[in-house]
Amino acid sequence: MWLPTPVYERLPQLWLLLGLLFIAGGLYLGIDLPISLGYIAIGLGCCACGASVALIRARYRRSTSGENGQEVPTE
């Protein structure tokens, strides 16, 4: 499935927003309900997914920019 470029570029932010909304929903329901712990767990998973996608993309783009003849600054 091909996504338009603006949608594809915003997916990590969408995962992060979705995770924050799940966490907020779980906290709104209250910690004493068992379903709220599920909401918080799903929210943390979504946040982790968004962060991992962003990191994987950054590493890939950093590695491919060096192969195209562009100089990559070394630290």
PDB file of N, H, CA, C and O in Angstrom:
ATOM      1  N   MET A   1       0.846  -1.165   0.000  1.00  0.00           N
ATOM      2  CA  MET A   1       0.000   0.000   0.000  1.00  0.00           C
ATOM      3  C   MET A   1       0.898   1.237   0.000  1.00  0.00           C
ATOM      4  O   MET A   1       1.783   1.373   0.846  1.00  0.00           O
ATOM      5  N   TRP A   2       0.665   2.124  -0.945  1.00  0.00           N
ATOM      6  H   TRP A   2      -0.054   2.013  -1.632  1.00  0.00           H
ATOM      7  CA  TRP A   2       1.439   3.350  -1.056  1.00  0.00           C
ATOM      8  C   TRP A   2       0.670   4.483  -0.404  1.00  0.00           C
ATOM      9  O   TRP A   2      -0.525   4.662  -0.643  1.00  0.00           O
ATOM     10  N   LEU A   3       1.366   5.238   0.415  1.00  0.00           N
ATOM     11  H   LEU A   3       2.336   5.093   0.609  1.00  0.00           H
ATOM     12  CA  LEU A   3       0.769   6.391   1.076  1.00  0.00           C
ATOM     13  C   LEU A   3       1.322   7.662   0.458  1.00  0.00           C
ATOM     14  O   LEU A   3       2.470   7.682   0.013  1.00  0.00           O
ATOM     15  N   PRO A   4       0.525   8.726   0.423  1.00  0.00           N
ATOM     16  CA  PRO A   4       1.070   9.998  -0.037  1.00  0.00           C
ATOM     17  C   PRO A   4       2.215  10.441   0.884  1.00  0.00           C
ATOM     18  O   PRO A   4       2.220  10.132   2.075  1.00  0.00           O
ATOM     19  N   THR A   5       3.171  11.159   0.321  1.00  0.00           N
ATOM     20  H   THR A   5       3.168  11.409  -0.647  1.00  0.00           H
ATOM     21  CA  THR A   5       4.370  11.551   1.062  1.00  0.00           C
ATOM     22  C   THR A   5       4.053  12.320   2.343  1.00  0.00           C
ATOM     23  O   THR A   5       4.650  12.020   3.377  1.00  0.00           O
ATOM     24  N   PRO A   6       3.130  13.311   2.326  1.00  0.00           N
ATOM     25  CA  PRO A   6       2.852  14.018   3.591  1.00  0.00           C
ATOM     26  C   PRO A   6       2.322  13.099   4.695  1.00  0.00           C
ATOM     27  O   PRO A   6       2.657  13.268   5.867  1.00  0.00           O
ATOM     28  N   VAL A   7       1.503  12.139   4.312  1.00  0.00           N
ATOM     29  H   VAL A   7       1.232  12.002   3.359  1.00  0.00           H
ATOM     30  CA  VAL A   7       0.968  11.191   5.305  1.00  0.00           C
ATOM     31  C   VAL A   7       2.083  10.289   5.812  1.00  0.00           C
ATOM     32  O   VAL A   7       2.194  10.048   7.014  1.00  0.00           O
ATOM     33  N   TYR A   8       2.915   9.787   4.889  1.00  0.00           N
ATOM     34  H   TYR A   8       2.824   9.983   3.913  1.00  0.00           H
ATOM     35  CA  TYR A   8       4.012   8.896   5.257  1.00  0.00           C
ATOM     36  C   TYR A   8       4.998   9.583   6.201  1.00  0.00           C
ATOM     37  O   TYR A   8       5.476   8.967   7.154  1.00  0.00           O
ATOM     38  N   GLU A   9       5.298  10.835   5.946  1.00  0.00           N
ATOM     39  H   GLU A   9       4.910  11.335   5.173  1.00  0.00           H
ATOM     40  CA  GLU A   9       6.257  11.563   6.779  1.00  0.00           C
ATOM     41  C   GLU A   9       5.708  11.860   8.171  1.00  0.00           C
ATOM     42  O   GLU A   9       6.483  12.021   9.114  1.00  0.00           O
ATOM     43  N   ARG A  10       4.410  11.934   8.315  1.00  0.00           N
ATOM     44  H   ARG A  10       3.780  11.802   7.550  1.00  0.00           H
ATOM     45  CA  ARG A  10       3.796  12.272   9.608  1.00  0.00           C
ATOM     46  C   ARG A  10       3.397  11.069  10.446  1.00  0.00           C
ATOM     47  O   ARG A  10       2.873  11.243  11.546  1.00  0.00           O
ATOM     48  N   LEU A  11       3.627   9.859   9.964  1.00  0.00           N
ATOM     49  H   LEU A  11       4.052   9.717   9.071  1.00  0.00           H
ATOM     50  CA  LEU A  11       3.216   8.677  10.721  1.00  0.00           C
ATOM     51  C   LEU A  11       3.832   8.570  12.113  1.00  0.00           C
ATOM     52  O   LEU A  11       3.115   8.198  13.042  1.00  0.00           O
ATOM     53  N   PRO A  12       5.115   8.873  12.320  1.00  0.00           N
ATOM     54  CA  PRO A  12       5.628   8.803  13.693  1.00  0.00           C
ATOM     55  C   PRO A  12       4.912   9.776  14.648  1.00  0.00           C
ATOM     56  O   PRO A  12       4.661   9.445  15.807  1.00  0.00           O
ATOM     57  N   GLN A  13       4.588  10.970  14.149  1.00  0.00           N
ATOM     58  H   GLN A  13       4.791  11.239  13.208  1.00  0.00           H
ATOM     59  CA  GLN A  13       3.871  11.921  14.990  1.00  0.00           C
ATOM     60  C   GLN A  13       2.447  11.446  15.261  1.00  0.00           C
ATOM     61  O   GLN A  13       1.902  11.683  16.340  1.00  0.00           O
ATOM     62  N   LEU A  14       1.849  10.777  14.281  1.00  0.00           N
ATOM     63  H   LEU A  14       2.291  10.585  13.405  1.00  0.00           H
ATOM     64  CA  LEU A  14       0.501  10.243  14.474  1.00  0.00           C
ATOM     65  C   LEU A  14       0.501   9.152  15.539  1.00  0.00           C
ATOM     66  O   LEU A  14      -0.385   9.113  16.393  1.00  0.00           O
ATOM     67  N   TRP A  15       1.505   8.258  15.489  1.00  0.00           N
ATOM     68  H   TRP A  15       2.225   8.290  14.796  1.00  0.00           H
ATOM     69  CA  TRP A  15       1.613   7.211  16.520  1.00  0.00           C
ATOM     70  C   TRP A  15       1.804   7.821  17.908  1.00  0.00           C
ATOM     71  O   TRP A  15       1.205   7.369  18.884  1.00  0.00           O
ATOM     72  N   LEU A  16       2.638   8.847  17.982  1.00  0.00           N
ATOM     73  H   LEU A  16       3.125   9.214  17.189  1.00  0.00           H
ATOM     74  CA  LEU A  16       2.877   9.497  19.264  1.00  0.00           C
ATOM     75  C   LEU A  16       1.598  10.150  19.785  1.00  0.00           C
ATOM     76  O   LEU A  16       1.268  10.015  20.963  1.00  0.00           O
ATOM     77  N   LEU A  17       0.882  10.854  18.918  1.00  0.00           N
ATOM     78  H   LEU A  17       1.150  10.964  17.961  1.00  0.00           H
ATOM     79  CA  LEU A  17      -0.368  11.492  19.325  1.00  0.00           C
ATOM     80  C   LEU A  17      -1.396  10.463  19.766  1.00  0.00           C
ATOM     81  O   LEU A  17      -2.085  10.651  20.769  1.00  0.00           O
ATOM     82  N   LEU A  18      -1.496   9.381  19.017  1.00  0.00           N
ATOM     83  H   LEU A  18      -0.937   9.228  18.203  1.00  0.00           H
ATOM     84  CA  LEU A  18      -2.428   8.313  19.381  1.00  0.00           C
ATOM     85  C   LEU A  18      -2.076   7.724  20.747  1.00  0.00           C
ATOM     86  O   LEU A  18      -2.957   7.456  21.565  1.00  0.00           O
ATOM     87  N   GLY A  19      -0.788   7.528  20.980  1.00  0.00           N
ATOM     88  H   GLY A  19      -0.073   7.746  20.316  1.00  0.00           H
ATOM     89  CA  GLY A  19      -0.360   7.009  22.277  1.00  0.00           C
ATOM     90  C   GLY A  19      -0.679   7.957  23.417  1.00  0.00           C
ATOM     91  O   GLY A  19      -1.133   7.530  24.479  1.00  0.00           O
ATOM     92  N   LEU A  20      -0.443   9.243  23.197  1.00  0.00           N
ATOM     93  H   LEU A  20      -0.075   9.590  22.335  1.00  0.00           H
ATOM     94  CA  LEU A  20      -0.758  10.223  24.243  1.00  0.00           C
ATOM     95  C   LEU A  20      -2.253  10.290  24.512  1.00  0.00           C
ATOM     96  O   LEU A  20      -2.672  10.468  25.656  1.00  0.00           O
ATOM     97  N   LEU A  21      -3.062  10.150  23.466  1.00  0.00           N
ATOM     98  H   LEU A  21      -2.722  10.005  22.537  1.00  0.00           H
ATOM     99  CA  LEU A  21      -4.516  10.141  23.673  1.00  0.00           C
ATOM    100  C   LEU A  21      -4.969   8.912  24.453  1.00  0.00           C
ATOM    101  O   LEU A  21      -5.852   9.005  25.306  1.00  0.00           O
ATOM    102  N   PHE A  22      -4.365   7.757  24.161  1.00  0.00           N
ATOM    103  H   PHE A  22      -3.647   7.681  23.469  1.00  0.00           H
ATOM    104  CA  PHE A  22      -4.704   6.548  24.931  1.00  0.00           C
ATOM    105  C   PHE A  22      -4.292   6.702  26.397  1.00  0.00           C
ATOM    106  O   PHE A  22      -5.039   6.316  27.297  1.00  0.00           O
ATOM    107  N   ILE A  23      -3.127   7.256  26.632  1.00  0.00           N
ATOM    108  H   ILE A  23      -2.521   7.570  25.901  1.00  0.00           H
ATOM    109  CA  ILE A  23      -2.680   7.463  28.009  1.00  0.00           C
ATOM    110  C   ILE A  23      -3.602   8.436  28.726  1.00  0.00           C
ATOM    111  O   ILE A  23      -3.983   8.202  29.873  1.00  0.00           O
ATOM    112  N   ALA A  24      -3.963   9.526  28.057  1.00  0.00           N
ATOM    113  H   ALA A  24      -3.654   9.716  27.125  1.00  0.00           H
ATOM    114  CA  ALA A  24      -4.872  10.502  28.663  1.00  0.00           C
ATOM    115  C   ALA A  24      -6.236   9.880  28.944  1.00  0.00           C
ATOM    116  O   ALA A  24      -6.849  10.159  29.974  1.00  0.00           O
ATOM    117  N   GLY A  25      -6.709   9.038  28.028  1.00  0.00           N
ATOM    118  H   GLY A  25      -6.211   8.811  27.191  1.00  0.00           H
ATOM    119  CA  GLY A  25      -7.988   8.360  28.248  1.00  0.00           C
ATOM    120  C   GLY A  25      -7.927   7.407  29.431  1.00  0.00           C
ATOM    121  O   GLY A  25      -8.874   7.321  30.212  1.00  0.00           O
ATOM    122  N   GLY A  26      -6.827   6.700  29.565  1.00  0.00           N
ATOM    123  H   GLY A  26      -6.057   6.770  28.930  1.00  0.00           H
ATOM    124  CA  GLY A  26      -6.679   5.799  30.707  1.00  0.00           C
ATOM    125  C   GLY A  26      -6.609   6.547  32.022  1.00  0.00           C
ATOM    126  O   GLY A  26      -7.165   6.098  33.025  1.00  0.00           O
ATOM    127  N   LEU A  27      -5.928   7.689  32.027  1.00  0.00           N
ATOM    128  H   LEU A  27      -5.476   8.054  31.213  1.00  0.00           H
ATOM    129  CA  LEU A  27      -5.863   8.483  33.251  1.00  0.00           C
ATOM    130  C   LEU A  27      -7.200   9.146  33.563  1.00  0.00           C
ATOM    131  O   LEU A  27      -7.549   9.333  34.729  1.00  0.00           O
ATOM    132  N   TYR A  28      -7.948   9.501  32.518  1.00  0.00           N
ATOM    133  H   TYR A  28      -7.665   9.349  31.571  1.00  0.00           H
ATOM    134  CA  TYR A  28      -9.262  10.101  32.732  1.00  0.00           C
ATOM    135  C   TYR A  28     -10.222   9.098  33.372  1.00  0.00           C
ATOM    136  O   TYR A  28     -11.019   9.468  34.234  1.00  0.00           O
ATOM    137  N   LEU A  29     -10.150   7.840  32.959  1.00  0.00           N
ATOM    138  H   LEU A  29      -9.502   7.540  32.259  1.00  0.00           H
ATOM    139  CA  LEU A  29     -11.016   6.816  33.535  1.00  0.00           C
ATOM    140  C   LEU A  29     -10.657   6.517  34.977  1.00  0.00           C
ATOM    141  O   LEU A  29     -11.524   6.146  35.768  1.00  0.00           O
ATOM    142  N   GLY A  30      -9.406   6.673  35.324  1.00  0.00           N
ATOM    143  H   GLY A  30      -8.702   6.974  34.681  1.00  0.00           H
ATOM    144  CA  GLY A  30      -8.969   6.384  36.687  1.00  0.00           C
ATOM    145  C   GLY A  30      -8.153   5.122  36.726  1.00  0.00           C
ATOM    146  O   GLY A  30      -8.423   4.163  36.004  1.00  0.00           O
ATOM    147  N   ILE A  31      -7.151   5.134  37.579  1.00  0.00           N
ATOM    148  H   ILE A  31      -6.932   5.914  38.166  1.00  0.00           H
ATOM    149  CA  ILE A  31      -6.228   4.002  37.673  1.00  0.00           C
ATOM    150  C   ILE A  31      -6.901   2.769  38.285  1.00  0.00           C
ATOM    151  O   ILE A  31      -6.446   1.648  38.057  1.00  0.00           O
ATOM    152  N   ASP A  32      -7.965   2.955  39.048  1.00  0.00           N
ATOM    153  H   ASP A  32      -8.335   3.866  39.233  1.00  0.00           H
ATOM    154  CA  ASP A  32      -8.584   1.828  39.735  1.00  0.00           C
ATOM    155  C   ASP A  32      -9.343   0.888  38.805  1.00  0.00           C
ATOM    156  O   ASP A  32      -9.633  -0.241  39.201  1.00  0.00           O
ATOM    157  N   LEU A  33      -9.673   1.304  37.591  1.00  0.00           N
ATOM    158  H   LEU A  33      -9.437   2.220  37.269  1.00  0.00           H
ATOM    159  CA  LEU A  33     -10.356   0.425  36.649  1.00  0.00           C
ATOM    160  C   LEU A  33      -9.345  -0.405  35.868  1.00  0.00           C
ATOM    161  O   LEU A  33      -8.321   0.120  35.431  1.00  0.00           O
ATOM    162  N   PRO A  34      -9.622  -1.694  35.688  1.00  0.00           N
ATOM    163  CA  PRO A  34      -8.675  -2.539  34.949  1.00  0.00           C
ATOM    164  C   PRO A  34      -8.511  -2.110  33.484  1.00  0.00           C
ATOM    165  O   PRO A  34      -7.429  -2.264  32.917  1.00  0.00           O
ATOM    166  N   ILE A  35      -9.563  -1.577  32.873  1.00  0.00           N
ATOM    167  H   ILE A  35     -10.441  -1.451  33.333  1.00  0.00           H
ATOM    168  CA  ILE A  35      -9.483  -1.178  31.468  1.00  0.00           C
ATOM    169  C   ILE A  35      -8.550   0.014  31.287  1.00  0.00           C
ATOM    170  O   ILE A  35      -7.954   0.175  30.222  1.00  0.00           O
ATOM    171  N   SER A  36      -8.416   0.846  32.311  1.00  0.00           N
ATOM    172  H   SER A  36      -8.900   0.715  33.177  1.00  0.00           H
ATOM    173  CA  SER A  36      -7.536   2.010  32.183  1.00  0.00           C
ATOM    174  C   SER A  36      -6.073   1.582  32.087  1.00  0.00           C
ATOM    175  O   SER A  36      -5.279   2.238  31.414  1.00  0.00           O
ATOM    176  N   LEU A  37      -5.716   0.497  32.749  1.00  0.00           N
ATOM    177  H   LEU A  37      -6.362  -0.036  33.296  1.00  0.00           H
ATOM    178  CA  LEU A  37      -4.347  -0.011  32.629  1.00  0.00           C
ATOM    179  C   LEU A  37      -4.085  -0.515  31.211  1.00  0.00           C
ATOM    180  O   LEU A  37      -2.972  -0.388  30.699  1.00  0.00           O
ATOM    181  N   GLY A  38      -5.105  -1.084  30.579  1.00  0.00           N
ATOM    182  H   GLY A  38      -6.009  -1.187  30.995  1.00  0.00           H
ATOM    183  CA  GLY A  38      -4.988  -1.494  29.185  1.00  0.00           C
ATOM    184  C   GLY A  38      -4.813  -0.297  28.271  1.00  0.00           C
ATOM    185  O   GLY A  38      -4.009  -0.338  27.340  1.00  0.00           O
ATOM    186  N   TYR A  39      -5.558   0.767  28.526  1.00  0.00           N
ATOM    187  H   TYR A  39      -6.212   0.800  29.282  1.00  0.00           H
ATOM    188  CA  TYR A  39      -5.415   1.991  27.744  1.00  0.00           C
ATOM    189  C   TYR A  39      -3.994   2.544  27.866  1.00  0.00           C
ATOM    190  O   TYR A  39      -3.382   2.928  26.869  1.00  0.00           O
ATOM    191  N   ILE A  40      -3.491   2.580  29.064  1.00  0.00           N
ATOM    192  H   ILE A  40      -3.989   2.269  29.873  1.00  0.00           H
ATOM    193  CA  ILE A  40      -2.147   3.120  29.296  1.00  0.00           C
ATOM    194  C   ILE A  40      -1.099   2.234  28.622  1.00  0.00           C
ATOM    195  O   ILE A  40      -0.137   2.744  28.047  1.00  0.00           O
ATOM    196  N   ALA A  41      -1.277   0.917  28.690  1.00  0.00           N
ATOM    197  H   ALA A  41      -2.058   0.504  29.157  1.00  0.00           H
ATOM    198  CA  ALA A  41      -0.325  -0.002  28.044  1.00  0.00           C
ATOM    199  C   ALA A  41      -0.342   0.169  26.529  1.00  0.00           C
ATOM    200  O   ALA A  41       0.712   0.185  25.894  1.00  0.00           O
ATOM    201  N   ILE A  42      -1.527   0.295  25.950  1.00  0.00           N
ATOM    202  H   ILE A  42      -2.384   0.281  26.466  1.00  0.00           H
ATOM    203  CA  ILE A  42      -1.630   0.523  24.504  1.00  0.00           C
ATOM    204  C   ILE A  42      -1.010   1.870  24.150  1.00  0.00           C
ATOM    205  O   ILE A  42      -0.337   1.988  23.125  1.00  0.00           O
ATOM    206  N   GLY A  43      -1.226   2.880  24.981  1.00  0.00           N
ATOM    207  H   GLY A  43      -1.772   2.784  25.813  1.00  0.00           H
ATOM    208  CA  GLY A  43      -0.645   4.190  24.737  1.00  0.00           C
ATOM    209  C   GLY A  43       0.866   4.168  24.766  1.00  0.00           C
ATOM    210  O   GLY A  43       1.512   4.788  23.921  1.00  0.00           O
ATOM    211  N   LEU A  44       1.436   3.468  25.719  1.00  0.00           N
ATOM    212  H   LEU A  44       0.911   2.964  26.405  1.00  0.00           H
ATOM    213  CA  LEU A  44       2.894   3.351  25.779  1.00  0.00           C
ATOM    214  C   LEU A  44       3.436   2.594  24.574  1.00  0.00           C
ATOM    215  O   LEU A  44       4.495   2.932  24.045  1.00  0.00           O
ATOM    216  N   GLY A  45       2.706   1.568  24.142  1.00  0.00           N
ATOM    217  H   GLY A  45       1.846   1.293  24.571  1.00  0.00           H
ATOM    218  CA  GLY A  45       3.111   0.828  22.952  1.00  0.00           C
ATOM    219  C   GLY A  45       3.078   1.699  21.701  1.00  0.00           C
ATOM    220  O   GLY A  45       3.981   1.623  20.868  1.00  0.00           O
ATOM    221  N   CYS A  46       2.043   2.523  21.563  1.00  0.00           N
ATOM    222  H   CYS A  46       1.309   2.584  22.239  1.00  0.00           H
ATOM    223  CA  CYS A  46       1.951   3.426  20.414  1.00  0.00           C
ATOM    224  C   CYS A  46       3.078   4.452  20.440  1.00  0.00           C
ATOM    225  O   CYS A  46       3.668   4.744  19.400  1.00  0.00           O
ATOM    226  N   CYS A  47       3.382   4.999  21.605  1.00  0.00           N
ATOM    227  H   CYS A  47       2.903   4.761  22.449  1.00  0.00           H
ATOM    228  CA  CYS A  47       4.484   5.961  21.721  1.00  0.00           C
ATOM    229  C   CYS A  47       5.811   5.303  21.364  1.00  0.00           C
ATOM    230  O   CYS A  47       6.644   5.908  20.689  1.00  0.00           O
ATOM    231  N   ALA A  48       6.011   4.075  21.810  1.00  0.00           N
ATOM    232  H   ALA A  48       5.335   3.583  22.359  1.00  0.00           H
ATOM    233  CA  ALA A  48       7.243   3.358  21.491  1.00  0.00           C
ATOM    234  C   ALA A  48       7.329   3.068  19.997  1.00  0.00           C
ATOM    235  O   ALA A  48       8.410   3.139  19.414  1.00  0.00           O
ATOM    236  N   CYS A  49       6.207   2.744  19.379  1.00  0.00           N
ATOM    237  H   CYS A  49       5.329   2.686  19.853  1.00  0.00           H
ATOM    238  CA  CYS A  49       6.189   2.485  17.944  1.00  0.00           C
ATOM    239  C   CYS A  49       6.547   3.752  17.165  1.00  0.00           C
ATOM    240  O   CYS A  49       7.342   3.697  16.226  1.00  0.00           O
ATOM    241  N   GLY A  50       5.973   4.879  17.545  1.00  0.00           N
ATOM    242  H   GLY A  50       5.327   4.924  18.308  1.00  0.00           H
ATOM    243  CA  GLY A  50       6.288   6.136  16.878  1.00  0.00           C
ATOM    244  C   GLY A  50       7.743   6.515  17.020  1.00  0.00           C
ATOM    245  O   GLY A  50       8.369   6.963  16.059  1.00  0.00           O
ATOM    246  N   ALA A  51       8.288   6.340  18.209  1.00  0.00           N
ATOM    247  H   ALA A  51       7.779   5.976  18.990  1.00  0.00           H
ATOM    248  CA  ALA A  51       9.697   6.667  18.431  1.00  0.00           C
ATOM    249  C   ALA A  51      10.610   5.731  17.649  1.00  0.00           C
ATOM    250  O   ALA A  51      11.613   6.172  17.089  1.00  0.00           O
ATOM    251  N   SER A  52      10.274   4.446  17.604  1.00  0.00           N
ATOM    252  H   SER A  52       9.458   4.087  18.058  1.00  0.00           H
ATOM    253  CA  SER A  52      11.124   3.501  16.881  1.00  0.00           C
ATOM    254  C   SER A  52      11.085   3.760  15.378  1.00  0.00           C
ATOM    255  O   SER A  52      12.118   3.660  14.716  1.00  0.00           O
ATOM    256  N   VAL A  53       9.930   4.087  14.831  1.00  0.00           N
ATOM    257  H   VAL A  53       9.091   4.168  15.369  1.00  0.00           H
ATOM    258  CA  VAL A  53       9.842   4.399  13.405  1.00  0.00           C
ATOM    259  C   VAL A  53      10.666   5.640  13.088  1.00  0.00           C
ATOM    260  O   VAL A  53      11.372   5.670  12.080  1.00  0.00           O
ATOM    261  N   ALA A  54      10.586   6.663  13.932  1.00  0.00           N
ATOM    262  H   ALA A  54      10.012   6.638  14.751  1.00  0.00           H
ATOM    263  CA  ALA A  54      11.364   7.886  13.709  1.00  0.00           C
ATOM    264  C   ALA A  54      12.860   7.613  13.781  1.00  0.00           C
ATOM    265  O   ALA A  54      13.619   8.143  12.970  1.00  0.00           O
ATOM    266  N   LEU A  55      13.298   6.796  14.733  1.00  0.00           N
ATOM    267  H   LEU A  55      12.681   6.365  15.392  1.00  0.00           H
ATOM    268  CA  LEU A  55      14.721   6.471  14.851  1.00  0.00           C
ATOM    269  C   LEU A  55      15.223   5.627  13.679  1.00  0.00           C
ATOM    270  O   LEU A  55      16.325   5.850  13.177  1.00  0.00           O
ATOM    271  N   ILE A  56      14.427   4.674  13.252  1.00  0.00           N
ATOM    272  H   ILE A  56      13.532   4.493  13.659  1.00  0.00           H
ATOM    273  CA  ILE A  56      14.826   3.828  12.125  1.00  0.00           C
ATOM    274  C   ILE A  56      14.945   4.667  10.858  1.00  0.00           C
ATOM    275  O   ILE A  56      15.889   4.497  10.086  1.00  0.00           O
ATOM    276  N   ARG A  57      14.003   5.559  10.644  1.00  0.00           N
ATOM    277  H   ARG A  57      13.237   5.696  11.271  1.00  0.00           H
ATOM    278  CA  ARG A  57      14.073   6.429   9.466  1.00  0.00           C
ATOM    279  C   ARG A  57      15.281   7.353   9.525  1.00  0.00           C
ATOM    280  O   ARG A  57      15.956   7.552   8.516  1.00  0.00           O
ATOM    281  N   ALA A  58      15.557   7.913  10.684  1.00  0.00           N
ATOM    282  H   ALA A  58      15.008   7.751  11.504  1.00  0.00           H
ATOM    283  CA  ALA A  58      16.700   8.820  10.817  1.00  0.00           C
ATOM    284  C   ALA A  58      18.008   8.086  10.547  1.00  0.00           C
ATOM    285  O   ALA A  58      18.887   8.621   9.872  1.00  0.00           O
ATOM    286  N   ARG A  59      18.148   6.867  11.066  1.00  0.00           N
ATOM    287  H   ARG A  59      17.433   6.432  11.615  1.00  0.00           H
ATOM    288  CA  ARG A  59      19.367   6.079  10.817  1.00  0.00           C
ATOM    289  C   ARG A  59      19.508   5.727   9.343  1.00  0.00           C
ATOM    290  O   ARG A  59      20.601   5.808   8.782  1.00  0.00           O
ATOM    291  N   TYR A  60      18.415   5.342   8.723  1.00  0.00           N
ATOM    292  H   TYR A  60      17.527   5.277   9.178  1.00  0.00           H
ATOM    293  CA  TYR A  60      18.464   4.977   7.313  1.00  0.00           C
ATOM    294  C   TYR A  60      18.823   6.189   6.450  1.00  0.00           C
ATOM    295  O   TYR A  60      19.657   6.090   5.549  1.00  0.00           O
ATOM    296  N   ARG A  61      18.206   7.306   6.721  1.00  0.00           N
ATOM    297  H   ARG A  61      17.529   7.387   7.452  1.00  0.00           H
ATOM    298  CA  ARG A  61      18.490   8.504   5.935  1.00  0.00           C
ATOM    299  C   ARG A  61      19.913   8.992   6.150  1.00  0.00           C
ATOM    300  O   ARG A  61      20.547   9.499   5.225  1.00  0.00           O
ATOM    301  N   ARG A  62      20.412   8.840   7.362  1.00  0.00           N
ATOM    302  H   ARG A  62      19.897   8.428   8.113  1.00  0.00           H
ATOM    303  CA  ARG A  62      21.791   9.229   7.639  1.00  0.00           C
ATOM    304  C   ARG A  62      22.761   8.310   6.901  1.00  0.00           C
ATOM    305  O   ARG A  62      23.776   8.778   6.384  1.00  0.00           O
ATOM    306  N   SER A  63      22.468   7.019   6.843  1.00  0.00           N
ATOM    307  H   SER A  63      21.644   6.639   7.263  1.00  0.00           H
ATOM    308  CA  SER A  63      23.373   6.083   6.172  1.00  0.00           C
ATOM    309  C   SER A  63      23.308   6.235   4.654  1.00  0.00           C
ATOM    310  O   SER A  63      24.335   6.106   3.987  1.00  0.00           O
ATOM    311  N   THR A  64      22.145   6.503   4.099  1.00  0.00           N
ATOM    312  H   THR A  64      21.311   6.608   4.642  1.00  0.00           H
ATOM    313  CA  THR A  64      22.043   6.637   2.644  1.00  0.00           C
ATOM    314  C   THR A  64      22.543   7.983   2.158  1.00  0.00           C
ATOM    315  O   THR A  64      22.942   8.096   0.999  1.00  0.00           O
ATOM    316  N   SER A  65      22.538   9.005   2.995  1.00  0.00           N
ATOM    317  H   SER A  65      22.213   8.913   3.936  1.00  0.00           H
ATOM    318  CA  SER A  65      23.047  10.298   2.545  1.00  0.00           C
ATOM    319  C   SER A  65      24.553  10.239   2.349  1.00  0.00           C
ATOM    320  O   SER A  65      25.080  10.981   1.520  1.00  0.00           O
ATOM    321  N   GLY A  66      25.258   9.403   3.065  1.00  0.00           N
ATOM    322  H   GLY A  66      24.831   8.800   3.739  1.00  0.00           H
ATOM    323  CA  GLY A  66      26.700   9.237   2.892  1.00  0.00           C
ATOM    324  C   GLY A  66      27.042   8.448   1.642  1.00  0.00           C
ATOM    325  O   GLY A  66      28.113   8.645   1.067  1.00  0.00           O
ATOM    326  N   GLU A  67      26.160   7.562   1.210  1.00  0.00           N
ATOM    327  H   GLU A  67      25.290   7.403   1.677  1.00  0.00           H
ATOM    328  CA  GLU A  67      26.416   6.752   0.028  1.00  0.00           C
ATOM    329  C   GLU A  67      26.199   7.532  -1.263  1.00  0.00           C
ATOM    330  O   GLU A  67      26.714   7.139  -2.310  1.00  0.00           O
ATOM    331  N   ASN A  68      25.453   8.622  -1.209  1.00  0.00           N
ATOM    332  H   ASN A  68      25.035   8.942  -0.358  1.00  0.00           H
ATOM    333  CA  ASN A  68      25.158   9.397  -2.410  1.00  0.00           C
ATOM    334  C   ASN A  68      26.232  10.423  -2.730  1.00  0.00           C
ATOM    335  O   ASN A  68      26.019  11.282  -3.585  1.00  0.00           O
ATOM    336  N   GLY A  69      27.360  10.358  -2.077  1.00  0.00           N
ATOM    337  H   GLY A  69      27.533   9.660  -1.382  1.00  0.00           H
ATOM    338  CA  GLY A  69      28.440  11.289  -2.342  1.00  0.00           C
ATOM    339  C   GLY A  69      28.406  12.525  -1.476  1.00  0.00           C
ATOM    340  O   GLY A  69      29.284  13.381  -1.588  1.00  0.00           O
ATOM    341  N   GLN A  70      27.425  12.637  -0.626  1.00  0.00           N
ATOM    342  H   GLN A  70      26.712  11.942  -0.536  1.00  0.00           H
ATOM    343  CA  GLN A  70      27.373  13.785   0.278  1.00  0.00           C
ATOM    344  C   GLN A  70      28.206  13.465   1.501  1.00  0.00           C
ATOM    345  O   GLN A  70      28.280  12.324   1.958  1.00  0.00           O
ATOM    346  N   GLU A  71      28.823  14.497   2.009  1.00  0.00           N
ATOM    347  H   GLU A  71      28.763  15.424   1.639  1.00  0.00           H
ATOM    348  CA  GLU A  71      29.643  14.308   3.203  1.00  0.00           C
ATOM    349  C   GLU A  71      28.760  14.264   4.432  1.00  0.00           C
ATOM    350  O   GLU A  71      27.847  15.073   4.597  1.00  0.00           O
ATOM    351  N   VAL A  72      29.051  13.309   5.285  1.00  0.00           N
ATOM    352  H   VAL A  72      29.793  12.652   5.151  1.00  0.00           H
ATOM    353  CA  VAL A  72      28.350  13.174   6.549  1.00  0.00           C
ATOM    354  C   VAL A  72      29.301  13.634   7.636  1.00  0.00           C
ATOM    355  O   VAL A  72      30.396  13.086   7.766  1.00  0.00           O
ATOM    356  N   PRO A  73      28.903  14.647   8.434  1.00  0.00           N
ATOM    357  CA  PRO A  73      29.813  15.115   9.470  1.00  0.00           C
ATOM    358  C   PRO A  73      30.047  14.051  10.528  1.00  0.00           C
ATOM    359  O   PRO A  73      29.104  13.422  11.008  1.00  0.00           O
ATOM    360  N   THR A  74      31.296  13.856  10.887  1.00  0.00           N
ATOM    361  H   THR A  74      32.062  14.367  10.497  1.00  0.00           H
ATOM    362  CA  THR A  74      31.637  12.895  11.947  1.00  0.00           C
ATOM    363  C   THR A  74      31.904  13.652  13.223  1.00  0.00           C
ATOM    364  O   THR A  74      32.432  14.764  13.214  1.00  0.00           O
ATOM    365  N   GLU A  75      31.535  13.038  14.299  1.00  0.00           N
ATOM    366  H   GLU A  75      31.106  12.135  14.305  1.00  0.00           H
ATOM    367  CA  GLU A  75      31.718  13.678  15.599  1.00  0.00           C
ATOM    368  C   GLU A  75      32.907  13.119  16.330  1.00  0.00           C
ATOM    369  O   GLU A  75      33.205  13.549  17.444  1.00  0.00           O
TER     370      GLU A  75
END
